[in-house]
Amino acid sequence: MKSFTVYSIDRAQASKVPVGTLVERRATDRGNNIAGLLKLAAGTFKSSPDQIIQIDFRGILVEL
């Protein structure tokens, strides 16, 4: 299992606050694991459509 940290981004104060962790529990790659995790993160951690979250996905920062 791999875990990925999810951050909330505040552009006004230039800060990044960790808000949670996603855990990938699939043992094998099914082709769209990344898309599924990003969709799950957006649904779970975004409190409003204007909020920006960032996921540290294997060293790559992805913003939603």
PDB file of N, CA, C, O and CB in Angstrom:
ATOM      1  N   MET A   1       0.836  -1.187   0.000  1.00  0.00           N
ATOM      2  CA  MET A   1       0.000   0.000   0.000  1.00  0.00           C
ATOM      3  C   MET A   1       0.876   1.244   0.000  1.00  0.00           C
ATOM      4  O   MET A   1       1.882   1.321   0.706  1.00  0.00           O
ATOM      5  CB  MET A   1      -0.948   0.001   1.212  1.00  0.00           C
ATOM      6  N   LYS A   2       0.473   2.207  -0.801  1.00  0.00           N
ATOM      7  CA  LYS A   2       1.196   3.463  -0.886  1.00  0.00           C
ATOM      8  C   LYS A   2       0.293   4.569  -0.376  1.00  0.00           C
ATOM      9  O   LYS A   2      -0.915   4.553  -0.609  1.00  0.00           O
ATOM     10  CB  LYS A   2       1.668   3.749  -2.337  1.00  0.00           C
ATOM     11  N   SER A   3       0.879   5.523   0.316  1.00  0.00           N
ATOM     12  CA  SER A   3       0.088   6.652   0.804  1.00  0.00           C
ATOM     13  C   SER A   3       0.574   7.944   0.160  1.00  0.00           C
ATOM     14  O   SER A   3       1.764   8.123  -0.100  1.00  0.00           O
ATOM     15  CB  SER A   3       0.166   6.754   2.345  1.00  0.00           C
ATOM     16  N   PHE A   4      -0.379   8.837  -0.090  1.00  0.00           N
ATOM     17  CA  PHE A   4      -0.108  10.118  -0.731  1.00  0.00           C
ATOM     18  C   PHE A   4      -0.699  11.225   0.125  1.00  0.00           C
ATOM     19  O   PHE A   4      -1.855  11.145   0.541  1.00  0.00           O
ATOM     20  CB  PHE A   4      -0.688  10.161  -2.173  1.00  0.00           C
ATOM     21  N   THR A   5       0.088  12.249   0.388  1.00  0.00           N
ATOM     22  CA  THR A   5      -0.354  13.363   1.217  1.00  0.00           C
ATOM     23  C   THR A   5      -1.131  14.369   0.376  1.00  0.00           C
ATOM     24  O   THR A   5      -0.741  14.691  -0.747  1.00  0.00           O
ATOM     25  CB  THR A   5       0.847  14.044   1.897  1.00  0.00           C
ATOM     26  N   VAL A   6      -2.241  14.863   0.939  1.00  0.00           N
ATOM     27  CA  VAL A   6      -3.072  15.866   0.279  1.00  0.00           C
ATOM     28  C   VAL A   6      -2.934  17.168   1.051  1.00  0.00           C
ATOM     29  O   VAL A   6      -3.065  17.191   2.275  1.00  0.00           O
ATOM     30  CB  VAL A   6      -4.570  15.411   0.196  1.00  0.00           C
ATOM     31  N   TYR A   7      -2.669  18.256   0.326  1.00  0.00           N
ATOM     32  CA  TYR A   7      -2.477  19.567   0.930  1.00  0.00           C
ATOM     33  C   TYR A   7      -3.556  20.532   0.469  1.00  0.00           C
ATOM     34  O   TYR A   7      -4.046  20.432  -0.656  1.00  0.00           O
ATOM     35  CB  TYR A   7      -1.093  20.119   0.591  1.00  0.00           C
ATOM     36  N   SER A   8      -3.923  21.461   1.331  1.00  0.00           N
ATOM     37  CA  SER A   8      -4.772  22.584   0.954  1.00  0.00           C
ATOM     38  C   SER A   8      -3.855  23.773   0.698  1.00  0.00           C
ATOM     39  O   SER A   8      -2.970  24.065   1.501  1.00  0.00           O
ATOM     40  CB  SER A   8      -5.842  22.906   2.067  1.00  0.00           C
ATOM     41  N   ILE A   9      -4.070  24.462  -0.429  1.00  0.00           N
ATOM     42  CA  ILE A   9      -3.212  25.566  -0.829  1.00  0.00           C
ATOM     43  C   ILE A   9      -3.908  26.883  -0.557  1.00  0.00           C
ATOM     44  O   ILE A   9      -5.046  27.086  -0.978  1.00  0.00           O
ATOM     45  CB  ILE A   9      -2.831  25.454  -2.309  1.00  0.00           C
ATOM     46  N   ASP A  10      -3.229  27.783   0.148  1.00  0.00           N
ATOM     47  CA  ASP A  10      -3.726  29.135   0.398  1.00  0.00           C
ATOM     48  C   ASP A  10      -2.796  30.100  -0.330  1.00  0.00           C
ATOM     49  O   ASP A  10      -1.703  30.405   0.147  1.00  0.00           O
ATOM     50  CB  ASP A  10      -3.796  29.456   1.944  1.00  0.00           C
ATOM     51  N   ARG A  11      -3.243  30.575  -1.484  1.00  0.00           N
ATOM     52  CA  ARG A  11      -2.412  31.453  -2.310  1.00  0.00           C
ATOM     53  C   ARG A  11      -2.181  32.812  -1.649  1.00  0.00           C
ATOM     54  O   ARG A  11      -1.111  33.399  -1.814  1.00  0.00           O
ATOM     55  CB  ARG A  11      -3.056  31.648  -3.676  1.00  0.00           C
ATOM     56  N   ALA A  12      -3.165  33.321  -0.903  1.00  0.00           N
ATOM     57  CA  ALA A  12      -3.040  34.646  -0.282  1.00  0.00           C
ATOM     58  C   ALA A  12      -1.899  34.676   0.732  1.00  0.00           C
ATOM     59  O   ALA A  12      -1.154  35.654   0.801  1.00  0.00           O
ATOM     60  CB  ALA A  12      -4.357  35.044   0.401  1.00  0.00           C
ATOM     61  N   GLN A  13      -1.763  33.612   1.515  1.00  0.00           N
ATOM     62  CA  GLN A  13      -0.711  33.581   2.538  1.00  0.00           C
ATOM     63  C   GLN A  13       0.488  32.740   2.112  1.00  0.00           C
ATOM     64  O   GLN A  13       1.436  32.564   2.877  1.00  0.00           O
ATOM     65  CB  GLN A  13      -1.270  33.042   3.843  1.00  0.00           C
ATOM     66  N   ALA A  14       0.440  32.226   0.892  1.00  0.00           N
ATOM     67  CA  ALA A  14       1.523  31.392   0.345  1.00  0.00           C
ATOM     68  C   ALA A  14       1.871  30.236   1.281  1.00  0.00           C
ATOM     69  O   ALA A  14       3.033  30.007   1.614  1.00  0.00           O
ATOM     70  CB  ALA A  14       2.775  32.244   0.088  1.00  0.00           C
ATOM     71  N   SER A  15       0.819  29.511   1.696  1.00  0.00           N
ATOM     72  CA  SER A  15       1.046  28.389   2.606  1.00  0.00           C
ATOM     73  C   SER A  15       0.412  27.117   2.053  1.00  0.00           C
ATOM     74  O   SER A  15      -0.523  27.155   1.254  1.00  0.00           O
ATOM     75  CB  SER A  15       0.482  28.703   4.006  1.00  0.00           C
ATOM     76  N   LYS A  16       0.951  25.999   2.505  1.00  0.00           N
ATOM     77  CA  LYS A  16       0.480  24.680   2.120  1.00  0.00           C
ATOM     78  C   LYS A  16       0.259  23.891   3.410  1.00  0.00           C
ATOM     79  O   LYS A  16       1.201  23.649   4.165  1.00  0.00           O
ATOM     80  CB  LYS A  16       1.502  23.952   1.157  1.00  0.00           C
ATOM     81  N   VAL A  17      -0.990  23.492   3.659  1.00  0.00           N
ATOM     82  CA  VAL A  17      -1.352  22.820   4.902  1.00  0.00           C
ATOM     83  C   VAL A  17      -1.799  21.392   4.586  1.00  0.00           C
ATOM     84  O   VAL A  17      -2.703  21.205   3.771  1.00  0.00           O
ATOM     85  CB  VAL A  17      -2.473  23.602   5.654  1.00  0.00           C
ATOM     86  N   PRO A  18      -1.191  20.386   5.210  1.00  0.00           N
ATOM     87  CA  PRO A  18      -1.650  19.014   4.970  1.00  0.00           C
ATOM     88  C   PRO A  18      -3.052  18.811   5.541  1.00  0.00           C
ATOM     89  O   PRO A  18      -3.308  19.139   6.700  1.00  0.00           O
ATOM     90  CB  PRO A  18      -0.668  17.995   5.591  1.00  0.00           C
ATOM     91  N   VAL A  19      -3.961  18.267   4.723  1.00  0.00           N
ATOM     92  CA  VAL A  19      -5.339  18.054   5.168  1.00  0.00           C
ATOM     93  C   VAL A  19      -5.702  16.579   5.272  1.00  0.00           C
ATOM     94  O   VAL A  19      -6.733  16.238   5.853  1.00  0.00           O
ATOM     95  CB  VAL A  19      -6.295  18.742   4.225  1.00  0.00           C
ATOM     96  N   GLY A  20      -4.873  15.700   4.719  1.00  0.00           N
ATOM     97  CA  GLY A  20      -5.179  14.282   4.812  1.00  0.00           C
ATOM     98  C   GLY A  20      -4.239  13.439   3.994  1.00  0.00           C
ATOM     99  O   GLY A  20      -3.262  13.926   3.424  1.00  0.00           O
ATOM    100  N   THR A  21      -4.557  12.153   3.947  1.00  0.00           N
ATOM    101  CA  THR A  21      -3.743  11.180   3.232  1.00  0.00           C
ATOM    102  C   THR A  21      -4.648  10.235   2.456  1.00  0.00           C
ATOM    103  O   THR A  21      -5.678   9.789   2.962  1.00  0.00           O
ATOM    104  CB  THR A  21      -2.839  10.393   4.206  1.00  0.00           C
ATOM    105  N   LEU A  22      -4.259   9.936   1.234  1.00  0.00           N
ATOM    106  CA  LEU A  22      -4.924   8.906   0.431  1.00  0.00           C
ATOM    107  C   LEU A  22      -4.073   7.654   0.468  1.00  0.00           C
ATOM    108  O   LEU A  22      -2.845   7.733   0.434  1.00  0.00           O
ATOM    109  CB  LEU A  22      -5.153   9.382  -1.041  1.00  0.00           C
ATOM    110  N   VAL A  23      -4.710   6.505   0.538  1.00  0.00           N
ATOM    111  CA  VAL A  23      -3.982   5.241   0.529  1.00  0.00           C
ATOM    112  C   VAL A  23      -4.416   4.446  -0.690  1.00  0.00           C
ATOM    113  O   VAL A  23      -5.600   4.160  -0.868  1.00  0.00           O
ATOM    114  CB  VAL A  23      -4.227   4.433   1.842  1.00  0.00           C
ATOM    115  N   GLU A  24      -3.451   4.091  -1.526  1.00  0.00           N
ATOM    116  CA  GLU A  24      -3.722   3.249  -2.691  1.00  0.00           C
ATOM    117  C   GLU A  24      -3.613   1.808  -2.238  1.00  0.00           C
ATOM    118  O   GLU A  24      -2.536   1.345  -1.861  1.00  0.00           O
ATOM    119  CB  GLU A  24      -2.735   3.553  -3.879  1.00  0.00           C
ATOM    120  N   ARG A  25      -4.735   1.098  -2.277  1.00  0.00           N
ATOM    121  CA  ARG A  25      -4.763  -0.266  -1.773  1.00  0.00           C
ATOM    122  C   ARG A  25      -4.732  -1.311  -2.876  1.00  0.00           C
ATOM    123  O   ARG A  25      -4.634  -2.505  -2.594  1.00  0.00           O
ATOM    124  CB  ARG A  25      -5.978  -0.467  -0.931  1.00  0.00           C
ATOM    125  N   ARG A  26      -4.815  -0.879  -4.124  1.00  0.00           N
ATOM    126  CA  ARG A  26      -4.790  -1.839  -5.232  1.00  0.00           C
ATOM    127  C   ARG A  26      -3.391  -2.415  -5.387  1.00  0.00           C
ATOM    128  O   ARG A  26      -2.403  -1.680  -5.392  1.00  0.00           O
ATOM    129  CB  ARG A  26      -5.248  -1.171  -6.553  1.00  0.00           C
ATOM    130  N   ALA A  27      -3.316  -3.700  -5.511  1.00  0.00           N
ATOM    131  CA  ALA A  27      -2.011  -4.365  -5.628  1.00  0.00           C
ATOM    132  C   ALA A  27      -1.472  -4.297  -7.049  1.00  0.00           C
ATOM    133  O   ALA A  27      -0.258  -4.273  -7.249  1.00  0.00           O
ATOM    134  CB  ALA A  27      -2.117  -5.823  -5.186  1.00  0.00           C
ATOM    135  N   THR A  28      -2.360  -4.266  -8.037  1.00  0.00           N
ATOM    136  CA  THR A  28      -1.924  -4.221  -9.425  1.00  0.00           C
ATOM    137  C   THR A  28      -2.457  -2.964 -10.098  1.00  0.00           C
ATOM    138  O   THR A  28      -3.474  -2.408  -9.685  1.00  0.00           O
ATOM    139  CB  THR A  28      -2.387  -5.477 -10.183  1.00  0.00           C
ATOM    140  N   ASP A  29      -1.767  -2.529 -11.126  1.00  0.00           N
ATOM    141  CA  ASP A  29      -2.183  -1.352 -11.877  1.00  0.00           C
ATOM    142  C   ASP A  29      -3.305  -1.737 -12.825  1.00  0.00           C
ATOM    143  O   ASP A  29      -3.184  -2.709 -13.571  1.00  0.00           O
ATOM    144  CB  ASP A  29      -0.994  -0.735 -12.653  1.00  0.00           C
ATOM    145  N   ARG A  30      -4.398  -0.982 -12.800  1.00  0.00           N
ATOM    146  CA  ARG A  30      -5.539  -1.268 -13.672  1.00  0.00           C
ATOM    147  C   ARG A  30      -5.669  -0.236 -14.785  1.00  0.00           C
ATOM    148  O   ARG A  30      -6.692  -0.177 -15.468  1.00  0.00           O
ATOM    149  CB  ARG A  30      -6.826  -1.313 -12.857  1.00  0.00           C
ATOM    150  N   GLY A  31      -4.632   0.575 -14.966  1.00  0.00           N
ATOM    151  CA  GLY A  31      -4.638   1.525 -16.061  1.00  0.00           C
ATOM    152  C   GLY A  31      -5.113   2.914 -15.703  1.00  0.00           C
ATOM    153  O   GLY A  31      -4.633   3.888 -16.282  1.00  0.00           O
ATOM    154  N   ASN A  32      -6.036   3.041 -14.770  1.00  0.00           N
ATOM    155  CA  ASN A  32      -6.545   4.359 -14.401  1.00  0.00           C
ATOM    156  C   ASN A  32      -6.517   4.584 -12.890  1.00  0.00           C
ATOM    157  O   ASN A  32      -7.367   5.294 -12.353  1.00  0.00           O
ATOM    158  CB  ASN A  32      -7.961   4.531 -14.920  1.00  0.00           C
ATOM    159  N   ASN A  33      -5.555   3.989 -12.212  1.00  0.00           N
ATOM    160  CA  ASN A  33      -5.433   4.176 -10.765  1.00  0.00           C
ATOM    161  C   ASN A  33      -5.239   5.638 -10.398  1.00  0.00           C
ATOM    162  O   ASN A  33      -5.832   6.123  -9.435  1.00  0.00           O
ATOM    163  CB  ASN A  33      -4.277   3.353 -10.225  1.00  0.00           C
ATOM    164  N   ILE A  34      -4.411   6.342 -11.161  1.00  0.00           N
ATOM    165  CA  ILE A  34      -4.118   7.744 -10.852  1.00  0.00           C
ATOM    166  C   ILE A  34      -5.378   8.587 -10.978  1.00  0.00           C
ATOM    167  O   ILE A  34      -5.669   9.402 -10.102  1.00  0.00           O
ATOM    168  CB  ILE A  34      -3.015   8.290 -11.781  1.00  0.00           C
ATOM    169  N   ALA A  35      -6.125   8.400 -12.054  1.00  0.00           N
ATOM    170  CA  ALA A  35      -7.354   9.168 -12.260  1.00  0.00           C
ATOM    171  C   ALA A  35      -8.354   8.899 -11.139  1.00  0.00           C
ATOM    172  O   ALA A  35      -9.018   9.819 -10.661  1.00  0.00           O
ATOM    173  CB  ALA A  35      -7.981   8.828 -13.623  1.00  0.00           C
ATOM    174  N   GLY A  36      -8.460   7.653 -10.727  1.00  0.00           N
ATOM    175  CA  GLY A  36      -9.374   7.305  -9.645  1.00  0.00           C
ATOM    176  C   GLY A  36      -8.974   7.948  -8.328  1.00  0.00           C
ATOM    177  O   GLY A  36      -9.831   8.428  -7.587  1.00  0.00           O
ATOM    178  N   LEU A  37      -7.679   7.961  -8.029  1.00  0.00           N
ATOM    179  CA  LEU A  37      -7.202   8.588  -6.795  1.00  0.00           C
ATOM    180  C   LEU A  37      -7.427  10.101  -6.806  1.00  0.00           C
ATOM    181  O   LEU A  37      -7.810  10.677  -5.788  1.00  0.00           O
ATOM    182  CB  LEU A  37      -5.717   8.286  -6.590  1.00  0.00           C
ATOM    183  N   LEU A  38      -7.193  10.744  -7.950  1.00  0.00           N
ATOM    184  CA  LEU A  38      -7.407  12.187  -8.043  1.00  0.00           C
ATOM    185  C   LEU A  38      -8.879  12.538  -7.877  1.00  0.00           C
ATOM    186  O   LEU A  38      -9.211  13.523  -7.217  1.00  0.00           O
ATOM    187  CB  LEU A  38      -6.891  12.716  -9.380  1.00  0.00           C
ATOM    188  N   LYS A  39      -9.750  11.751  -8.461  1.00  0.00           N
ATOM    189  CA  LYS A  39     -11.194  11.977  -8.317  1.00  0.00           C
ATOM    190  C   LYS A  39     -11.630  11.779  -6.866  1.00  0.00           C
ATOM    191  O   LYS A  39     -12.436  12.550  -6.345  1.00  0.00           O
ATOM    192  CB  LYS A  39     -11.987  11.027  -9.244  1.00  0.00           C
ATOM    193  N   LEU A  40     -11.101  10.758  -6.225  1.00  0.00           N
ATOM    194  CA  LEU A  40     -11.403  10.500  -4.818  1.00  0.00           C
ATOM    195  C   LEU A  40     -10.923  11.641  -3.931  1.00  0.00           C
ATOM    196  O   LEU A  40     -11.630  12.056  -3.012  1.00  0.00           O
ATOM    197  CB  LEU A  40     -10.766   9.187  -4.370  1.00  0.00           C
ATOM    198  N   ALA A  41      -9.723  12.148  -4.202  1.00  0.00           N
ATOM    199  CA  ALA A  41      -9.175  13.260  -3.417  1.00  0.00           C
ATOM    200  C   ALA A  41     -10.018  14.507  -3.573  1.00  0.00           C
ATOM    201  O   ALA A  41     -10.294  15.197  -2.592  1.00  0.00           O
ATOM    202  CB  ALA A  41      -7.737  13.552  -3.831  1.00  0.00           C
ATOM    203  N   ALA A  42     -10.431  14.806  -4.799  1.00  0.00           N
ATOM    204  CA  ALA A  42     -11.250  15.997  -5.031  1.00  0.00           C
ATOM    205  C   ALA A  42     -12.590  15.888  -4.305  1.00  0.00           C
ATOM    206  O   ALA A  42     -13.051  16.864  -3.713  1.00  0.00           O
ATOM    207  CB  ALA A  42     -11.480  16.204  -6.538  1.00  0.00           C
ATOM    208  N   GLY A  43     -13.209  14.727  -4.343  1.00  0.00           N
ATOM    209  CA  GLY A  43     -14.495  14.550  -3.678  1.00  0.00           C
ATOM    210  C   GLY A  43     -14.395  14.543  -2.164  1.00  0.00           C
ATOM    211  O   GLY A  43     -15.327  14.964  -1.479  1.00  0.00           O
ATOM    212  N   THR A  44     -13.290  14.075  -1.640  1.00  0.00           N
ATOM    213  CA  THR A  44     -13.136  13.935  -0.190  1.00  0.00           C
ATOM    214  C   THR A  44     -12.619  15.202   0.483  1.00  0.00           C
ATOM    215  O   THR A  44     -13.120  15.594   1.537  1.00  0.00           O
ATOM    216  CB  THR A  44     -12.202  12.794   0.114  1.00  0.00           C
ATOM    217  N   PHE A  45     -11.623  15.843  -0.118  1.00  0.00           N
ATOM    218  CA  PHE A  45     -10.906  16.913   0.571  1.00  0.00           C
ATOM    219  C   PHE A  45     -11.270  18.329   0.130  1.00  0.00           C
ATOM    220  O   PHE A  45     -10.911  19.281   0.822  1.00  0.00           O
ATOM    221  CB  PHE A  45      -9.459  16.716   0.382  1.00  0.00           C
ATOM    222  N   LYS A  46     -11.963  18.504  -0.986  1.00  0.00           N
ATOM    223  CA  LYS A  46     -12.356  19.845  -1.416  1.00  0.00           C
ATOM    224  C   LYS A  46     -13.649  20.235  -0.722  1.00  0.00           C
ATOM    225  O   LYS A  46     -14.655  19.536  -0.841  1.00  0.00           O
ATOM    226  CB  LYS A  46     -12.521  19.912  -2.956  1.00  0.00           C
ATOM    227  N   SER A  47     -13.630  21.350   0.005  1.00  0.00           N
ATOM    228  CA  SER A  47     -14.846  21.800   0.685  1.00  0.00           C
ATOM    229  C   SER A  47     -15.651  22.762  -0.173  1.00  0.00           C
ATOM    230  O   SER A  47     -16.839  22.965   0.078  1.00  0.00           O
ATOM    231  CB  SER A  47     -14.496  22.462   2.007  1.00  0.00           C
ATOM    232  N   SER A  48     -15.021  23.361  -1.186  1.00  0.00           N
ATOM    233  CA  SER A  48     -15.725  24.232  -2.123  1.00  0.00           C
ATOM    234  C   SER A  48     -15.056  24.115  -3.488  1.00  0.00           C
ATOM    235  O   SER A  48     -13.890  23.728  -3.572  1.00  0.00           O
ATOM    236  CB  SER A  48     -15.730  25.715  -1.624  1.00  0.00           C
ATOM    237  N   PRO A  49     -15.771  24.442  -4.552  1.00  0.00           N
ATOM    238  CA  PRO A  49     -15.166  24.341  -5.887  1.00  0.00           C
ATOM    239  C   PRO A  49     -13.974  25.278  -6.092  1.00  0.00           C
ATOM    240  O   PRO A  49     -13.120  25.019  -6.939  1.00  0.00           O
ATOM    241  CB  PRO A  49     -16.206  24.631  -6.935  1.00  0.00           C
ATOM    242  N   ASP A  50     -13.915  26.358  -5.323  1.00  0.00           N
ATOM    243  CA  ASP A  50     -12.821  27.317  -5.465  1.00  0.00           C
ATOM    244  C   ASP A  50     -11.561  26.905  -4.714  1.00  0.00           C
ATOM    245  O   ASP A  50     -10.486  27.450  -4.963  1.00  0.00           O
ATOM    246  CB  ASP A  50     -13.267  28.668  -4.985  1.00  0.00           C
ATOM    247  N   GLN A  51     -11.682  25.960  -3.807  1.00  0.00           N
ATOM    248  CA  GLN A  51     -10.531  25.537  -3.017  1.00  0.00           C
ATOM    249  C   GLN A  51      -9.543  24.770  -3.888  1.00  0.00           C
ATOM    250  O   GLN A  51      -9.940  23.976  -4.742  1.00  0.00           O
ATOM    251  CB  GLN A  51     -10.979  24.673  -1.826  1.00  0.00           C
ATOM    252  N   ILE A  52      -8.266  25.012  -3.667  1.00  0.00           N
ATOM    253  CA  ILE A  52      -7.213  24.326  -4.405  1.00  0.00           C
ATOM    254  C   ILE A  52      -6.559  23.308  -3.477  1.00  0.00           C
ATOM    255  O   ILE A  52      -6.126  23.641  -2.374  1.00  0.00           O
ATOM    256  CB  ILE A  52      -6.159  25.337  -4.962  1.00  0.00           C
ATOM    257  N   ILE A  53      -6.495  22.059  -3.943  1.00  0.00           N
ATOM    258  CA  ILE A  53      -5.770  21.039  -3.188  1.00  0.00           C
ATOM    259  C   ILE A  53      -4.621  20.541  -4.057  1.00  0.00           C
ATOM    260  O   ILE A  53      -4.658  20.636  -5.283  1.00  0.00           O
ATOM    261  CB  ILE A  53      -6.715  19.857  -2.762  1.00  0.00           C
ATOM    262  N   GLN A  54      -3.621  20.018  -3.401  1.00  0.00           N
ATOM    263  CA  GLN A  54      -2.426  19.533  -4.085  1.00  0.00           C
ATOM    264  C   GLN A  54      -2.094  18.163  -3.514  1.00  0.00           C
ATOM    265  O   GLN A  54      -2.140  17.956  -2.301  1.00  0.00           O
ATOM    266  CB  GLN A  54      -1.220  20.529  -3.922  1.00  0.00           C
ATOM    267  N   ILE A  55      -1.757  17.227  -4.400  1.00  0.00           N
ATOM    268  CA  ILE A  55      -1.432  15.864  -3.985  1.00  0.00           C
ATOM    269  C   ILE A  55       0.012  15.571  -4.372  1.00  0.00           C
ATOM    270  O   ILE A  55       0.423  15.784  -5.513  1.00  0.00           O
ATOM    271  CB  ILE A  55      -2.407  14.825  -4.631  1.00  0.00           C
ATOM    272  N   ASP A  56       0.773  15.079  -3.398  1.00  0.00           N
ATOM    273  CA  ASP A  56       2.148  14.665  -3.659  1.00  0.00           C
ATOM    274  C   ASP A  56       2.098  13.229  -4.151  1.00  0.00           C
ATOM    275  O   ASP A  56       2.065  12.292  -3.353  1.00  0.00           O
ATOM    276  CB  ASP A  56       3.056  14.805  -2.379  1.00  0.00           C
ATOM    277  N   PHE A  57       2.093  13.059  -5.472  1.00  0.00           N
ATOM    278  CA  PHE A  57       1.945  11.752  -6.087  1.00  0.00           C
ATOM    279  C   PHE A  57       3.283  11.282  -6.620  1.00  0.00           C
ATOM    280  O   PHE A  57       3.679  11.647  -7.727  1.00  0.00           O
ATOM    281  CB  PHE A  57       0.900  11.790  -7.209  1.00  0.00           C
ATOM    282  N   ARG A  58       3.981  10.474  -5.839  1.00  0.00           N
ATOM    283  CA  ARG A  58       5.292   9.909  -6.208  1.00  0.00           C
ATOM    284  C   ARG A  58       6.295  10.977  -6.632  1.00  0.00           C
ATOM    285  O   ARG A  58       7.012  10.814  -7.619  1.00  0.00           O
ATOM    286  CB  ARG A  58       5.126   8.903  -7.335  1.00  0.00           C
ATOM    287  N   GLY A  59       6.336  12.073  -5.873  1.00  0.00           N
ATOM    288  CA  GLY A  59       7.291  13.140  -6.143  1.00  0.00           C
ATOM    289  C   GLY A  59       6.782  14.195  -7.099  1.00  0.00           C
ATOM    290  O   GLY A  59       7.475  15.184  -7.337  1.00  0.00           O
ATOM    291  N   ILE A  60       5.596  14.023  -7.653  1.00  0.00           N
ATOM    292  CA  ILE A  60       5.002  15.003  -8.554  1.00  0.00           C
ATOM    293  C   ILE A  60       3.831  15.656  -7.830  1.00  0.00           C
ATOM    294  O   ILE A  60       2.962  14.961  -7.304  1.00  0.00           O
ATOM    295  CB  ILE A  60       4.542  14.342  -9.900  1.00  0.00           C
ATOM    296  N   LEU A  61       3.800  16.983  -7.800  1.00  0.00           N
ATOM    297  CA  LEU A  61       2.700  17.705  -7.156  1.00  0.00           C
ATOM    298  C   LEU A  61       1.612  17.973  -8.174  1.00  0.00           C
ATOM    299  O   LEU A  61       1.847  18.639  -9.182  1.00  0.00           O
ATOM    300  CB  LEU A  61       3.192  19.030  -6.526  1.00  0.00           C
ATOM    301  N   VAL A  62       0.406  17.450  -7.911  1.00  0.00           N
ATOM    302  CA  VAL A  62      -0.731  17.597  -8.809  1.00  0.00           C
ATOM    303  C   VAL A  62      -1.747  18.494  -8.133  1.00  0.00           C
ATOM    304  O   VAL A  62      -2.157  18.225  -7.004  1.00  0.00           O
ATOM    305  CB  VAL A  62      -1.355  16.216  -9.177  1.00  0.00           C
ATOM    306  N   GLU A  63      -2.165  19.573  -8.817  1.00  0.00           N
ATOM    307  CA  GLU A  63      -3.162  20.504  -8.263  1.00  0.00           C
ATOM    308  C   GLU A  63      -4.526  20.202  -8.839  1.00  0.00           C
ATOM    309  O   GLU A  63      -4.666  19.919 -10.029  1.00  0.00           O
ATOM    310  CB  GLU A  63      -2.776  21.971  -8.552  1.00  0.00           C
ATOM    311  N   LEU A  64      -5.535  20.265  -7.976  1.00  0.00           N
ATOM    312  CA  LEU A  64      -6.939  20.114  -8.381  1.00  0.00           C
ATOM    313  C   LEU A  64      -7.735  21.307  -7.910  1.00  0.00           C
ATOM    314  O   LEU A  64      -8.941  21.378  -8.149  1.00  0.00           O
ATOM    315  CB  LEU A  64      -7.547  18.811  -7.820  1.00  0.00           C
TER     316      LEU A  64
END
